[in-house]
Amino acid sequence: MDSKLEDKLTKRKEEGTIRSLSHSDGASDFHSNDYLGFSKINSIEIASSENGGTGSRLISGNSPEAVHCEKSLARFFNAESALVLNSGYSANLAVFSALPQRGDTIIYDENIHASVRDGIRLSLANSFAFKHNSTEDLLRKIKHARGSIYIAVESLYSMDGDFAPLEEIVAISNENNAYLIVDEAHACGVFGESGKGIVDLLGLNEFVFAKVVTFGKAYGAHGACVLGAEKMIDFLVNFARPFIYTTAMPPKDYARIEQMVFWNGLIAQQKLLQQNCVFFRVELKTKNLISATNSPIQMLRIGDVKTLKKMSDQLANEKIIVKPIFSPTVKRGDESLRICIHSFNSFAEIEKLCKAVNSML
């Protein structure tokens, strides 16, 4: 292997932040994005002659299940149209590489998903980051924008567990004739009426140009969709390379998405999740939590790699699985323990987790 690549791996090992694949059985889950436990629900059986995608949607993969799924999602999420892609990563890559054009400007929250950043890299547009959740800095950056302006935020941030000030950002977007794109990957299913997300909860659907919803987290399925005006979806079908050149999902995957989005037990699981979030915040006696109190993502700021790794290893030894988040996923010095709360975690599990963490702080 090229020595430059060897050196980068060696540096990761020396810093103690080397990544590796792992799997845990029989341990308490405080690390997955399966917030409502839907991944444990069996899929419905569908009658289909195809077990694979067979080709891209524009060639042979446009199954009746795919078409029905998109129409159902558009109605449910109060959008004109929907386009399903194979993952949230692919959806963000499609949106940000295709929609902003040369001479346009993308202004994005500095803590936005890596997939959005990668989509921006593929775009020909100019781009600026603004300080996390700072509407003042967003306004400063807008003054330097050229062409059409696109603003990119998450409604619930995956590596902070806090919410975007969406109402203020919508006002700024309207004042500057900007196109607002909201990634609701970690919010849909968990928040809003029937899990429709925070944009819908705040009544802001008509002010959002595009919304991205993923199904591999709270919905326990796979894939993602982009929601918005029919003309915008038509543009993606024609110009978004991550959609055009990707093999479609199998028909059963589209049916699974519909099954979980419309699952009649969702509201009950939302309530259990919020009860567990409240219990966790009461039991964990520290001021180092940076997340919103009702967020299923609870980030415990540690700031030191060795201490963080020691904490996660000690918890794993006690059959409690959480994930340490290192740089470059977060800024150096912002290393944190990412604790995910679920509807299926028992009070006893949460109490054991909190007792262990409290003893280490």
N, C-alpha and C positions, 0 to 999 in steps of 0.2 A: 504494500500500500504506500502511496505517496507519503513522504516524511512529514509534510505539513499536516496531513490528516492524523498521522500517528501522534504528532505533537499536541493537537487539539484534544485527542482522547486522553493523553497522559495528563494534560493540564486539568481536565475534569476529574480524573482519579485523584490527583494531588489535592484538589480543592474539596474532595469528598462529595461531589455532586454528580458523579457518574450515574447514568440511567441504565436500568436493566429491567427485563420483563419478569413479572412475578405473579403468583396466583395464591389466593388464600382460601382455605376451606375450613369451615367450622368456627370462624372468627366473627366478632361483631362488626358489621359493616357500617363504618362512618367515613367511607371514602368514595363510594359510587355516586353517580348522578341519578340513580333510580329512586328519586325522592318519594314517589307514591307506591313503590313496590310493584309497579305494573309489569316489570320484566318477568315476574314470576307467574303471570297469568297466561294460561295456554291459549294459543291462537285458534281461531275458528278454522275449520277445514273448508277449502274452496275447491270447486270443480274447475280445473283448468288443464288444458292439454300441454301447457308449457310449464316446465319447472325452472327455467332460466329466463334471463332477460332477452336472449336471442340476438340482440343488436341494439343500437341506439334508438331512442324514441322516434327519430326522424326516418329510420330505415325499417326496422321490424319489431321494435320493442314497445310500440304504443298500444298496450293491451286495453280491453274494455275496463279492467279494474283500475288502470292508471287514470283513464278519463273520468270515471265515476268518482274516484278519490279526489281529484282536483276540483271537480264541481262541488262536491260535498264540503271540502275544506274552505272554498271561497264563500259559500253560504254561511258556514259556521263562524268564520272569523270576520264576517261582515266586509268582505272585499269583492271587487268586481271579478277578479280572476286569481288563480293560483297555479303555480308551476312546481311540481315535485322533483327534487334532485336527490342524488344518492346519499348525501350527507350534508350536515351544516357547513362543513369546510367547503364542499363543492358549491353550495348555494352562495356563500359569501364570495368565493372566487368568481363565480358567474356574475354576480351583481356588480362588483367593484371593478372587474376587468372590462366589462362590456358597456355599462351605462355612462360613466363619465368619459368625455371625449377630450382629445387634445385641446389644450387651452382652457379647459375647465379646472376647477379647484375642489379637492376633497379635504374637508377639515374633520378630523377624527379625535375622539377621546384617547389620550395616551395609554389607557388601560384596555383598549378595545381588543377583541379576539385576534389571535395571530392570523386566522384565516382572512380577516378583513385586511390586515396589513399586507398579506401576500397578494390579495386581489388588487390592492392599490399599487403594488410593485408591478403588476402586469398591465396596469392602466397607463395611458399616455397623458393623464391629467397631472396637474400640480397637486401637491398635498402638504398639509401642515397638521401637526398634532397640537391639541390644546390640553392644558393641565386637567387632570382628572376631576370631572364634575364641576369645573370652574366656568360659569357662564361669563364671568368677566374676561377670562382669557379667550374664550370662544369669540366674544365680540371683538377683541383685539386682533385675532387672527383673521376674522372676516374682512377687516379693513384692507388686508393684503391680498384678498382673493381676486381672481380674474375669471372671466367667462361664467358659465353656470356654476353655482355653488352647491355642493353636496355635503351634508353633515351626517356623520356616522357615530352612533352611540349604541350601547347595550341598555336594555331596560333594567336588568339585574346583572351586575358584573360578576363574572365567574371566578376571578381571583381577588375579589374584595368583599363580595357578599353585600354590596350596597347598591342603592337604586340611583338611576340618573334623575336629575331634576327635569323630568320630561315636559312639564307644563311651561317652565321657563324657556327650555330649549325650543319648544314649539313656537312660542312667542317670538323668539329671535329668528327662527327659520322663516316665519311669516313676514316679519319686518324686512327681511333681506331677500325675499323671493328665493329661498334656498329649498333644495330637495332633501327632506329628512328621511334617513334610513335607520330603522331600529331593529337591532338583533334581539329577539326575545327568547333565545335558546334556553335560558335557565328560568324563565318566568312563566311561559305557557304551560298549562297543566297545573301549576302550583298556585297561581294568582288569577284573580278575575272570575266573573260569572262563568261557571262550567269550565274554568281553566282557560279562558280566552286571552289571558295575559294582561299586562299592566297598561298598555296603550288603550285597549278596550275598556279596562276598568276606569280609566281617567276620562273616557269619552273623547279620545284624540284621534280616532281612526281616520277621519276626513282630512287631518292635517299631516298625515304621515305618507310619504311618497311610496315607500316600500318597507315591508316588514318580513323578517326572516324567522321562521318557526322550525325548530328541530324536533324530531320524534324519538331520538335515541336516549333522551334523558328522562324527564318525568313521565313520558308516554310509554316507555319500555318497549319501543319498537326500533325502527331504523329509518334513515332518510331525513329530508327536510323540505320545506316549501318556501317559496317566495310569494308574498301576497301583495296585490296592488291593482292598479288600473289595467284593463285588458290590453291597451296599446303597449304598456310597459312590458307585460308578459310576452306579447307578440314579438317585441324587440329582442328579448332574451332568447326566445326560441330561434330567432334568426341570426343572432350575433354572439351569444354567450358560448364560448368554446367548451367550458366544463360541462355544459348540457349537451351540446351538439355531438361531441366526440366521446361520450361516455355510454357504455352499455346500460340499458335500462335495468331497473330492479325486476326481479321475478314478480308475476301477478300477485302471489300470496303476500308479498311485502306491502303492496298498496292496500290490500284488504286488511292487513294487520294494523296499518296506520288508522284506518277508519274505525276499526274495532276499538282501539284504545282511546282515540280522541272522543268518541261518543260513549265510553264505558259508563254505565249507570252508577257505578260505585265511586266515581271520582270525587264528588263533593264530600263524601264521608271520609275519604283518605286525606283530602285537604285539611279537614278539621283535626284529624289525628296528627297530621304533620305539624300544624300550628300549636297544638297542645304540647308536643314534644319540644318544639323550639322554645316555648315559654319555660318549660321545666329545665331545659339545658341552661338557659341564661340565668336561672335562679341558682342552679347547682354549681356552675363554674364561677368561682369567686375570683375574678381577675378584671382589671381594667384594660388588658391588652387586646381584647376583642375589638376589631375595627368594623365589623359588619352590622347591618341593620338588625334590630332585635327579632324581627319576624322572618328573616331570611333563612332558607335551608342550608345556605353556605355560610359557615362561621369561620372567619379567618382569625387565627391567634398569632399576632405579630411577635416574632422571636428575635429576628435580626442577626442571628449568629448561626453559621452553618453547622458547626460542631455540636452546639447545644440542641439545635433543631433535629439533627440526625439522631442524636442520642435519645431524645424524647420519642421520636417515632419508632425507633428500634425497641425501646423499653415497652411502649404500648403494644407493639406487635408480639413481644414475648408474653404479654398478658392476654393475647388473643383479641386485641382491639386494633382494627386496621384504620389508620388515618394516613394521609399523604403529606409529606413535607414538600413545600414549594420553594424551589431555589431560583436564583438568577440563572438564565435570562428570562424565565417565565415572569418573574417579578424583578423589580429593581434590586441591585445589590444593596444590602442593608435592610431590605423589606422581606427577607426570608420569613415564611410563615407556616404554621401548621393549619392545613385545610381540613376542617371538620364538617362533614355533610350529615345533616339530620334527615331522618326518614320517617314516614308514617308507621313503618313496621318496627322501629326501634322500641324496645320496652323501657319503661322507667328504670328498671334494674340495670339494663345495659348502659343507659345514659348516666346513671348514678355512679356506676363503676368507672366509666370514662372520666367523668369529672373529678372523682376522688383521685384517680391516678394522675391526671394533669395538674390538679391543685398541689399535689405532693411534690411535683417537679418544678413548680414556679417559685 
